[in-house]
């Protein structure tokens, strides 16, 4: 297939692009490099430096789009909501209009479990209420809503994948965010000497060790789900799938495994709870396992951390 991967120079997009190339697809990566890295574009893929509002000419002859291009910092979305609405929703609507004009009727969308907000139960299922608590999650939910509408009236085929924390590495492809907010890479940066310590926000949650529990999924497993979703697209249908571990890992578990893997002490500084931090955020992936046969092949926290550490320390 001929495929356009928007945001394919970013962390998740680059791994998906690499797996698509390995599977024999003809891949074009479109990225404005505002947060991505050109050297993350896999060999064998064509690269075009453009934003998604300029994707129209790159869609000629494409069979499908895999859409990762988005702003994704929760704090920034609260401070600059207009940037997120114009980029995440406005940019995607422009992309969908261009797809319609060029006759491209299939899309896999990188959504987020942030669309659920603070859930009433855990693990979260796709039928649970969507009540995002920040503009980032709200813009992703708005795109999901738009995809449902486009599929209904324009016979677009779409799949949205919702997930929480992606981690690990796929060969040389790793997390390289200019502003890093994710726990595992920040803990590993203590081991490399880039940070002095890691912060733990609250140790009095109703969990086994008192720290928050979050869902972590290996980036290679996540990428594989995108390939399965691509093959499952049906015209006129918008499917939504959660991707998660079903159990999750606590902040303390993550720090402990990072200490074991790196052999470094990794000092942790305990602070107060952050407002709005739920005790447990875990997604159920029962639906995608049942319907598409997806199941995490590298669910162990040690595997996730080990792969991330090898890539970060140059041993991959």
C-alpha positions as CSV (number, residue, x, y, z in Angstrom):
1,X,0.0,0.0,0.0
2,X,1.0,3.6,-0.5
3,X,0.7,5.3,2.9
4,X,1.1,8.9,4.3
5,X,2.3,9.1,7.9
6,X,1.7,12.5,9.3
7,X,4.0,13.3,12.3
8,X,6.2,10.4,11.2
9,X,9.3,12.0,12.5
10,X,8.1,11.9,16.0
11,X,8.4,9.1,18.6
12,X,5.4,6.9,17.9
13,X,5.1,8.0,14.3
14,X,8.6,7.0,13.4
15,X,8.3,3.5,14.9
16,X,5.0,3.0,13.0
17,X,6.7,4.2,9.8
18,X,9.6,1.9,10.4
19,X,7.3,-1.1,10.8
20,X,5.3,-0.1,7.7
21,X,8.5,0.0,5.7
22,X,9.6,-3.4,7.1
23,X,6.2,-4.8,6.1
24,X,6.8,-3.7,2.5
25,X,4.6,-0.6,2.2
26,X,5.5,2.5,0.3
27,X,5.7,5.2,3.0
28,X,5.8,8.9,2.8
29,X,6.4,10.8,6.1
30,X,5.0,14.3,6.4
31,X,6.3,16.3,9.4
32,X,6.9,20.0,10.0
33,X,9.7,19.1,12.4
34,X,8.3,21.4,15.1
35,X,8.8,18.5,17.6
36,X,10.0,15.7,15.4
37,X,13.5,14.8,14.2
38,X,14.4,14.2,10.5
39,X,16.9,11.5,11.4
40,X,14.0,9.6,13.0
41,X,12.5,9.1,9.5
42,X,13.2,5.4,8.6
43,X,15.4,4.5,5.7
44,X,13.2,3.5,2.8
45,X,10.6,6.2,3.6
46,X,10.2,9.4,1.6
47,X,10.2,12.6,3.7
48,X,8.3,15.8,3.1
49,X,8.7,18.7,5.5
50,X,5.2,20.2,5.6
51,X,2.5,20.8,8.2
52,X,-0.8,18.8,7.9
53,X,-2.6,21.8,6.4
54,X,-0.3,21.5,3.4
55,X,-0.8,17.7,2.9
56,X,-3.2,17.9,-0.1
57,X,-0.6,17.4,-2.9
58,X,1.1,14.5,-1.0
59,X,-2.2,12.6,-0.9
60,X,-2.3,11.8,-4.6
61,X,-2.3,8.1,-5.1
62,X,-2.3,7.3,-1.4
63,X,-4.3,4.3,-0.1
64,X,-4.5,5.5,3.5
65,X,-3.3,8.0,6.1
66,X,-1.8,7.2,9.6
67,X,-2.2,10.5,11.5
68,X,0.1,11.3,14.4
69,X,0.7,15.0,13.9
70,X,-0.5,16.8,17.0
71,X,0.5,19.0,19.9
72,X,0.5,16.8,23.0
73,X,1.6,18.7,26.1
74,X,-1.1,18.9,28.7
75,X,0.3,21.9,30.5
76,X,0.9,23.8,27.3
77,X,-2.7,23.0,26.2
78,X,-4.0,24.6,29.3
79,X,-1.8,27.7,28.8
80,X,-2.4,28.0,25.1
81,X,-5.7,26.3,24.2
82,X,-6.1,28.1,20.9
83,X,-2.9,26.6,19.7
84,X,-4.2,23.1,20.4
85,X,-7.6,23.7,18.9
86,X,-6.2,25.2,15.7
87,X,-3.5,22.6,15.3
88,X,-5.1,19.3,16.6
89,X,-8.7,19.9,15.4
90,X,-8.3,22.5,12.7
91,X,-5.3,20.8,11.2
92,X,-7.1,17.4,11.2
93,X,-10.2,18.8,9.6
94,X,-8.1,20.3,6.8
95,X,-6.4,16.9,6.4
96,X,-9.8,15.2,6.2
97,X,-11.0,17.7,3.6
98,X,-7.9,17.1,1.5
99,X,-8.3,13.3,1.8
100,X,-11.9,13.7,0.5
101,X,-10.7,15.8,-2.4
102,X,-8.0,13.4,-3.3
103,X,-10.1,10.3,-2.9
104,X,-8.3,8.8,0.1
105,X,-10.9,7.1,2.3
106,X,-8.9,5.4,5.1
107,X,-7.3,6.8,8.2
108,X,-5.8,5.5,11.4
109,X,-5.8,8.2,14.1
110,X,-3.5,8.3,17.1
111,X,-5.9,9.3,19.8
112,X,-5.5,9.2,23.6
113,X,-7.0,7.9,26.7
114,X,-7.0,11.5,28.0
115,X,-10.3,11.7,26.2
116,X,-11.8,9.9,29.3
117,X,-10.6,12.4,31.8
118,X,-10.8,11.1,35.4
119,X,-12.6,7.7,35.0
120,X,-15.2,6.3,37.3
121,X,-13.7,2.8,37.1
122,X,-10.5,1.0,36.0
123,X,-9.6,-0.6,33.7
124,X,-11.3,1.9,31.3
125,X,-13.4,0.5,28.5
126,X,-14.4,2.2,25.2
127,X,-18.0,2.6,26.4
128,X,-17.0,4.6,29.4
129,X,-17.9,8.4,29.5
130,X,-15.5,10.8,27.8
131,X,-14.9,13.8,30.0
132,X,-11.5,15.3,29.2
133,X,-10.0,17.6,31.8
134,X,-7.7,19.6,29.6
135,X,-7.7,21.1,26.1
136,X,-5.3,18.4,24.8
137,X,-7.8,15.6,25.6
138,X,-10.7,17.7,24.4
139,X,-9.1,18.3,21.0
140,X,-8.4,14.6,20.5
141,X,-12.0,13.8,21.5
142,X,-13.3,16.4,19.0
143,X,-11.3,14.7,16.3
144,X,-12.8,11.3,17.2
145,X,-16.2,12.9,17.0
146,X,-15.4,14.4,13.6
147,X,-14.2,11.0,12.3
148,X,-17.5,9.4,13.3
149,X,-19.4,12.1,11.4
150,X,-17.2,11.9,8.4
151,X,-17.5,8.1,8.3
152,X,-21.3,8.4,8.5
153,X,-21.8,10.8,5.6
154,X,-18.8,10.5,3.5
155,X,-18.0,6.7,3.7
156,X,-14.6,7.4,5.3
157,X,-13.2,4.4,7.1
158,X,-11.4,5.2,10.3
159,X,-9.9,3.6,13.4
160,X,-8.9,5.6,16.5
161,X,-6.4,4.1,19.0
162,X,-6.6,5.5,22.6
163,X,-3.7,4.9,24.9
164,X,-1.9,6.4,27.9
165,X,1.9,6.1,28.3
166,X,4.0,4.8,25.5
167,X,7.5,3.9,26.5
168,X,10.5,1.8,25.4
169,X,12.3,1.9,22.1
170,X,12.4,0.1,18.8
171,X,16.0,-0.2,17.8
172,X,17.3,3.3,17.4
173,X,13.9,4.9,17.6
174,X,13.3,6.4,21.0
175,X,11.7,9.2,22.9
176,X,13.4,12.6,22.2
177,X,10.9,15.2,23.3
178,X,12.2,18.7,23.6
179,X,10.0,19.1,26.7
180,X,9.9,15.7,28.4
181,X,6.9,15.1,30.7
182,X,6.9,11.3,30.7
183,X,8.1,9.4,33.8
184,X,10.3,6.6,32.3
185,X,12.6,8.9,30.2
186,X,12.8,11.4,33.0
187,X,13.9,8.7,35.5
188,X,16.5,7.4,33.1
189,X,17.8,10.9,32.6
190,X,18.8,10.8,36.3
191,X,20.9,7.7,35.5
192,X,22.6,9.5,32.7
193,X,23.4,12.6,34.8
194,X,21.0,14.9,32.9
195,X,18.8,15.3,36.0
196,X,19.7,15.2,39.7
197,X,16.6,13.4,40.9
198,X,13.1,12.4,40.0
199,X,10.0,13.8,41.7
200,X,7.3,11.6,43.2
201,X,4.1,13.5,43.6
202,X,2.3,11.9,46.6
203,X,2.8,8.6,48.4
204,X,-0.6,8.4,50.1
205,X,-2.8,7.1,47.3
206,X,-5.0,4.1,47.8
207,X,-2.6,1.8,45.9
208,X,-0.3,-1.0,46.9
209,X,2.7,1.3,47.6
210,X,0.9,4.6,47.9
211,X,2.1,6.0,44.5
212,X,-0.1,6.6,41.4
213,X,-0.6,3.7,39.0
214,X,-0.4,4.3,35.3
215,X,-0.7,2.3,32.1
216,X,2.5,1.7,30.1
217,X,2.6,0.1,26.7
218,X,5.8,-0.8,24.7
219,X,6.1,1.4,21.6
220,X,6.6,-1.7,19.4
221,X,3.4,-3.2,20.6
222,X,1.6,0.1,20.0
223,X,3.0,0.4,16.5
224,X,1.9,-3.2,15.7
225,X,-1.7,-2.2,16.7
226,X,-1.6,0.6,14.1
227,X,-0.8,-1.9,11.4
228,X,-3.6,-4.2,12.5
229,X,-6.0,-1.2,12.6
230,X,-5.0,-0.3,9.0
231,X,-5.9,-3.7,7.8
232,X,-9.3,-3.6,9.6
233,X,-10.7,-0.4,8.2
234,X,-14.1,-0.6,6.7
235,X,-15.7,2.2,4.6
236,X,-18.4,4.1,6.5
237,X,-17.2,2.8,9.9
238,X,-15.3,4.5,12.7
239,X,-13.9,2.0,15.3
240,X,-12.4,3.1,18.6
241,X,-10.0,0.9,20.5
242,X,-8.2,1.3,23.8
243,X,-4.6,0.0,24.1
244,X,-3.4,-0.8,27.6
245,X,-1.9,-3.3,30.0
246,X,-5.0,-3.9,32.0
247,X,-3.0,-3.6,35.2
248,X,-0.6,-0.7,35.2
249,X,2.5,0.0,37.2
250,X,3.1,2.4,40.1
251,X,5.5,5.3,40.1
252,X,7.6,3.5,42.7
253,X,7.7,0.3,40.6
254,X,8.9,2.3,37.6
255,X,11.7,3.9,39.7
256,X,12.7,0.6,41.2
257,X,12.9,-1.2,37.8
258,X,14.9,1.7,36.4
259,X,17.4,1.4,39.3
260,X,17.8,-2.3,38.6
261,X,18.2,-1.9,34.8
262,X,20.7,1.0,34.9
263,X,22.6,0.1,38.1
264,X,22.2,3.7,39.3
265,X,20.8,4.9,42.6
266,X,18.4,7.4,41.0
267,X,17.4,9.7,44.0
268,X,13.7,10.3,44.3
269,X,12.3,13.4,46.0
270,X,8.8,13.0,47.5
271,X,6.4,16.0,47.1
272,X,2.8,16.7,47.6
273,X,0.1,15.3,45.4
274,X,-0.6,17.2,42.2
275,X,-4.2,18.5,41.9
276,X,-6.4,16.3,39.7
277,X,-4.1,13.3,39.7
278,X,-6.2,10.1,39.9
279,X,-4.8,7.2,41.9
280,X,-5.2,4.7,39.0
281,X,-5.4,5.2,35.2
282,X,-5.4,1.9,33.3
283,X,-7.0,1.0,30.0
284,X,-8.6,-2.3,29.0
285,X,-7.6,-3.6,25.6
286,X,-10.1,-6.4,25.6
287,X,-12.0,-5.1,22.6
288,X,-9.0,-4.9,20.2
289,X,-7.8,-8.3,21.4
290,X,-11.2,-9.7,20.7
291,X,-11.8,-8.0,17.3
292,X,-8.3,-7.6,15.8
293,X,-6.3,-10.2,17.7
294,X,-3.9,-7.7,19.2
295,X,-2.1,-8.5,22.4
296,X,1.0,-7.0,23.9
297,X,4.1,-9.0,23.2
298,X,6.3,-7.0,25.5
299,X,4.1,-6.1,28.5
300,X,6.8,-6.5,31.2
301,X,8.0,-3.2,32.7
302,X,11.6,-4.5,32.7
303,X,11.5,-5.0,28.9
304,X,10.1,-1.5,28.4
305,X,12.7,0.1,30.6
306,X,15.6,-2.0,29.3
307,X,14.8,-1.1,25.6
308,X,14.5,2.6,26.5
309,X,17.8,2.5,28.4
310,X,19.7,0.7,25.7
311,X,18.5,3.3,23.1
312,X,19.3,6.2,25.4
313,X,22.7,5.0,26.4
314,X,23.7,4.2,22.8
315,X,23.7,0.4,23.1
316,X,20.8,-0.3,20.8
